[in-house]
Amino acid sequence: MKIFPWLLLNMALACSSNNSGDTLSVSEESAAPVAYEVLENAKTDDLSVQAEPPSEQKIIKESYLRFASNNLDETYQNIIKLVKENNGYLQNDESNKGYGELTRRLVVKIPAQNFQKTIDSITAKVEYFDTKTVTATDVTEEFVDLEARLKAKRTLEVRYLELLQKANNVKEVLEIEKELSSIREEIEAKEGRLKYLQSRVAFSTISIEFYKVTSESGVTVGYGTKIWNALKSGFNGLSYFFLGLLTIWPFLLILGLIVYLVKRKFFRKKP
């Protein structure tokens, strides 16, 4: 009779432990797969975002102009005036003094809507162009693709943030944060590329190179400098002469010996 209650007690404890163990395992198995399933679904949904058709074409316009000028300063002032009138700005200014030529190179940025107007204004003041090129690059497809992918990545980031709030353990938190870090890097890269394209489309680039033909040296030389250059050239010529003699000294020695023998044979004094 004493054994029976003990058996009942053991059976009750065993059932209780089995039930609690089943409950714990179900909780763990139901929580983790849900998290990983959402992660995989989020990655798959990243590719399902469709690109919206562009409202207008995205065109990058560029031009390169090269021409001669009799007055570099006057040409520079005229170009800057035209640039300001068309709401542009000077991005780069470079002067160069070469052999027989003075050159100035400008890079200006012009709003896309005023690009052709600026080109025409500069052309009207130039008789002849050594080089004149105008290019237009269509980046509409890349622009739309970047916007679509950026939208998808931002949506994915929101889903991961929501999932982070539902994480059940440290392992899930670390994995989600790792994915979030990767997604944010991609978002920043795409945002940077998109801003770059937007800037290139909004402001066209015109590279202008104009030059003036000068004397052979390209600079004005003073009289004293000319004298010094002449003396230096004479000294250099004398140095080259002696160096030349040193290279042909065997021939000079043989020639001297021949002259000595001839002179001794035909011109020696008679007794």
C-alpha positions as CSV (number, residue, x, y, z in Angstrom):
1,M,0.0,0.0,0.0
2,K,2.9,2.3,0.6
3,I,4.4,1.5,-2.7
4,F,1.4,2.6,-4.7
5,P,1.4,6.3,-3.7
6,W,5.1,6.4,-4.4
7,L,4.6,5.1,-7.9
8,L,1.8,7.6,-8.5
9,L,4.1,10.4,-7.4
10,N,6.9,9.3,-9.7
11,M,4.5,9.0,-12.6
12,A,3.2,12.5,-12.0
13,L,6.7,14.0,-11.8
14,A,7.7,12.3,-15.0
15,C,4.6,13.5,-16.9
16,S,5.2,17.0,-15.6
17,S,8.9,17.0,-16.7
18,N,8.0,15.6,-20.1
19,N,5.3,18.2,-20.7
20,S,7.5,21.1,-19.7
21,G,10.3,19.7,-21.9
22,D,7.9,19.5,-24.9
23,T,6.7,23.0,-24.3
24,L,10.3,24.4,-24.2
25,S,11.3,22.6,-27.4
26,V,8.3,23.7,-29.3
27,S,8.9,27.3,-28.2
28,E,12.5,27.2,-29.4
29,E,11.7,25.4,-32.6
30,S,8.9,27.8,-33.4
31,A,10.9,30.9,-32.7
32,A,14.1,30.3,-34.6
33,P,12.7,29.1,-37.9
34,V,10.4,32.1,-38.1
35,A,13.4,34.5,-37.8
36,Y,15.4,32.7,-40.5
37,E,12.4,32.4,-42.7
38,V,11.8,36.1,-42.6
39,L,15.5,36.8,-43.3
40,E,15.4,34.6,-46.4
41,N,12.1,36.1,-47.5
42,A,13.5,39.6,-47.1
43,K,16.5,38.8,-49.3
44,T,14.2,37.4,-51.9
45,D,11.9,40.4,-51.8
46,D,14.9,42.6,-52.5
47,L,14.9,41.4,-56.1
48,S,11.1,41.8,-56.6
49,V,11.0,45.6,-56.6
50,Q,10.3,46.9,-60.1
51,A,11.9,50.0,-61.5
52,E,9.5,52.9,-62.1
53,P,9.7,54.5,-65.6
54,P,11.7,57.7,-65.6
55,S,9.9,61.1,-65.8
56,E,12.5,62.4,-68.2
57,Q,15.8,61.3,-69.9
58,K,19.0,61.7,-67.8
59,I,21.7,63.1,-70.2
60,I,25.2,64.0,-69.2
61,K,26.5,66.7,-71.6
62,E,30.1,67.6,-72.1
63,S,32.1,69.7,-74.5
64,Y,35.8,70.4,-75.3
65,L,36.9,73.6,-77.1
66,R,40.4,74.6,-78.3
67,F,41.2,77.7,-80.2
68,A,43.9,80.4,-80.7
69,S,43.6,83.8,-79.1
70,N,45.5,87.1,-79.6
71,N,44.7,88.3,-76.0
72,L,44.4,85.6,-73.4
73,D,43.2,87.9,-70.6
74,E,40.5,89.4,-72.8
75,T,39.3,85.9,-73.9
76,Y,39.3,84.8,-70.2
77,Q,37.1,87.8,-69.2
78,N,34.7,87.2,-72.0
79,I,34.3,83.5,-71.1
80,I,33.8,84.2,-67.4
81,K,31.2,86.8,-68.3
82,L,29.3,84.3,-70.5
83,V,29.5,81.6,-67.8
84,K,28.0,84.0,-65.1
85,E,25.3,85.1,-67.5
86,N,24.2,81.5,-67.9
87,N,24.3,80.8,-64.1
88,G,27.4,78.7,-64.3
89,Y,30.6,78.7,-62.3
90,L,34.4,78.2,-62.9
91,Q,35.6,74.8,-61.6
92,N,39.2,74.8,-62.7
93,D,41.7,77.4,-64.0
94,E,45.2,76.4,-65.2
95,S,47.8,78.4,-67.1
96,N,50.8,76.9,-68.9
97,K,53.9,78.4,-70.6
98,G,55.3,76.1,-73.2
99,Y,57.8,76.3,-76.0
100,G,56.5,79.0,-78.3
101,E,53.0,79.0,-76.8
102,L,51.1,80.4,-73.8
103,T,48.1,78.3,-72.9
104,R,45.1,78.7,-70.5
105,R,42.7,75.9,-69.6
106,L,39.3,76.4,-68.0
107,V,36.7,73.9,-66.8
108,V,33.3,75.4,-66.3
109,K,30.0,74.0,-65.0
110,I,26.8,75.1,-66.7
111,P,23.2,74.2,-65.9
112,A,22.1,71.6,-68.5
113,Q,19.3,73.9,-69.8
114,N,21.9,76.6,-70.7
115,F,24.6,74.2,-72.1
116,Q,23.9,74.8,-75.8
117,K,23.3,78.5,-75.3
118,T,26.8,78.9,-73.7
119,I,28.4,76.9,-76.5
120,D,26.8,79.1,-79.1
121,S,27.9,82.3,-77.3
122,I,31.5,81.2,-77.1
123,T,31.4,80.0,-80.8
124,A,30.2,83.4,-81.9
125,K,33.4,85.0,-80.6
126,V,35.8,82.5,-82.2
127,E,36.8,82.5,-85.9
128,Y,38.3,79.0,-85.9
129,F,38.4,76.0,-83.6
130,D,41.4,73.7,-83.5
131,T,39.1,71.2,-81.7
132,K,35.4,71.3,-80.9
133,T,33.6,68.3,-79.5
134,V,30.2,67.9,-77.9
135,T,29.1,64.6,-76.3
136,A,25.8,63.5,-74.7
137,T,25.8,60.3,-72.6
138,D,22.4,58.8,-71.7
139,V,22.4,57.5,-68.1
140,T,18.7,57.0,-67.8
141,E,18.9,53.2,-67.5
142,E,21.5,53.3,-64.8
143,F,19.7,56.1,-63.0
144,V,16.4,54.1,-62.9
145,D,18.2,50.9,-61.9
146,L,19.9,52.7,-59.0
147,E,16.7,54.2,-57.7
148,A,14.9,50.8,-57.8
149,R,17.7,49.1,-56.0
150,L,18.0,51.9,-53.5
151,K,14.3,51.6,-52.8
152,A,14.5,47.9,-52.3
153,K,17.5,48.2,-50.0
154,R,15.7,50.8,-47.8
155,T,12.6,48.5,-47.6
156,L,14.9,45.6,-46.7
157,E,16.5,47.7,-44.0
158,V,13.1,48.4,-42.4
159,R,12.2,44.7,-42.4
160,Y,15.5,43.9,-40.7
161,L,14.9,46.6,-38.1
162,E,11.5,45.1,-37.4
163,L,13.0,41.7,-37.2
164,L,15.7,42.9,-34.8
165,Q,13.0,43.8,-32.3
166,K,11.7,40.2,-32.5
167,A,15.0,38.5,-32.0
168,N,14.9,35.7,-29.5
169,N,18.6,35.3,-28.6
170,V,22.0,36.9,-29.0
171,K,22.9,34.8,-32.0
172,E,19.9,36.1,-34.0
173,V,20.7,39.7,-32.9
174,L,24.3,39.4,-34.1
175,E,23.3,37.9,-37.5
176,I,20.6,40.5,-38.1
177,E,23.0,43.4,-37.2
178,K,25.6,41.9,-39.6
179,E,23.1,41.9,-42.4
180,L,22.0,45.5,-41.5
181,S,25.5,46.7,-41.6
182,S,26.0,45.2,-45.1
183,I,22.7,46.7,-46.3
184,R,23.6,50.2,-45.0
185,E,26.9,50.1,-46.8
186,E,25.1,49.2,-50.1
187,I,22.6,52.0,-49.5
188,E,25.4,54.6,-48.9
189,A,27.3,53.4,-52.1
190,K,24.1,53.6,-54.2
191,E,23.2,57.0,-52.7
192,G,26.7,58.3,-53.5
193,R,26.5,57.1,-57.1
194,L,23.0,58.5,-57.5
195,K,24.1,61.9,-56.2
196,Y,27.1,61.9,-58.6
197,L,24.9,61.2,-61.6
198,Q,22.3,63.8,-60.5
199,S,25.1,66.4,-60.3
200,R,26.5,65.5,-63.7
201,V,23.1,65.6,-65.3
202,A,22.1,68.9,-63.6
203,F,25.4,70.7,-64.5
204,S,27.1,70.1,-67.9
205,T,30.9,70.4,-68.2
206,I,32.7,72.6,-70.7
207,S,36.5,72.3,-71.0
208,I,38.0,75.3,-72.8
209,E,41.6,75.6,-73.9
210,F,42.8,78.7,-75.6
211,Y,46.4,79.7,-76.5
212,K,48.6,82.4,-77.9
213,V,51.7,81.7,-80.1
214,T,54.7,83.6,-78.9
215,S,58.5,83.7,-79.6
216,E,60.5,80.5,-79.8
217,S,61.2,80.5,-76.1
218,G,57.8,81.7,-75.1
219,V,59.2,84.4,-72.9
220,T,60.7,87.9,-73.2
221,V,64.5,87.8,-72.7
222,G,66.5,90.9,-71.5
223,Y,69.8,92.1,-73.1
224,G,71.9,91.1,-70.1
225,T,70.4,87.6,-70.2
226,K,71.2,87.3,-73.9
227,I,74.9,88.2,-73.2
228,W,75.1,85.7,-70.4
229,N,73.4,83.0,-72.6
230,A,76.0,83.8,-75.4
231,L,78.9,83.5,-73.0
232,K,77.5,80.3,-71.6
233,S,77.0,78.9,-75.1
234,G,80.6,79.8,-76.1
235,F,82.0,78.1,-73.0
236,N,79.9,75.0,-73.7
237,G,81.2,75.0,-77.3
238,L,84.8,75.2,-76.2
239,S,84.2,72.4,-73.8
240,Y,82.7,70.2,-76.5
241,F,85.8,71.1,-78.7
242,F,88.3,69.8,-76.2
243,L,86.2,66.8,-75.4
244,G,86.2,66.1,-79.2
245,L,90.0,66.3,-79.2
246,L,90.3,63.9,-76.4
247,T,88.2,61.3,-78.3
248,I,90.5,61.5,-81.4
249,W,93.9,61.7,-79.6
250,P,95.3,58.5,-81.3
251,F,94.7,60.0,-84.7
252,L,96.3,63.3,-83.7
253,L,99.3,61.4,-82.4
254,I,99.7,59.4,-85.6
255,L,99.3,62.6,-87.7
256,G,101.9,64.4,-85.7
257,L,104.4,61.5,-86.1
258,I,103.9,61.5,-89.9
259,V,104.4,65.3,-90.1
260,Y,107.6,64.9,-88.0
261,L,109.0,62.2,-90.3
262,V,108.2,64.0,-93.5
263,K,109.7,67.2,-92.2
264,R,112.9,65.4,-91.1
265,K,113.3,63.7,-94.4
266,F,112.7,66.5,-96.8
267,F,113.4,69.6,-94.9
268,R,116.4,68.7,-92.8
269,K,119.4,71.1,-93.2
270,K,122.1,70.3,-95.7
271,P,125.8,70.5,-94.4
